[in-house]
């Protein structure tokens, strides 16, 4: 299992050809109190960088971008009724969706934990 991070503040945990995607604690802290989460439906295919959902907080709305190309296998349905769980456990149980990765080479374009820490420190 490997964990990667995107410049859009998403984390990607990869097991086999399945990637679980969520937002980082940094992103959740920046958004503030999250009040709504919507992720595209399972079965939808997309390219890296495509918009696959929206997160709304009391401060702002933010799009969710696909960190890699693939197909949505599963959406975390608990977020529909409890969007605030993204503030409480953004890098654990409050994952957004699971994706079947179609271009595994795109994972090499993402950051590891140390690179992401440096990225947000420079922001």
Protein Blocks (a to p, Z undefined) as FASTA:
>chain_A
ZZdddfkopacddehjaccddddfklmmmnopafbdcdddehiacdehiacbdcddfkbc
cddddfbgcddfbdcfklmmmmmlmmmmmmlmmpfbdcddfblmlmmmpccfklmmmmmm
mZZ
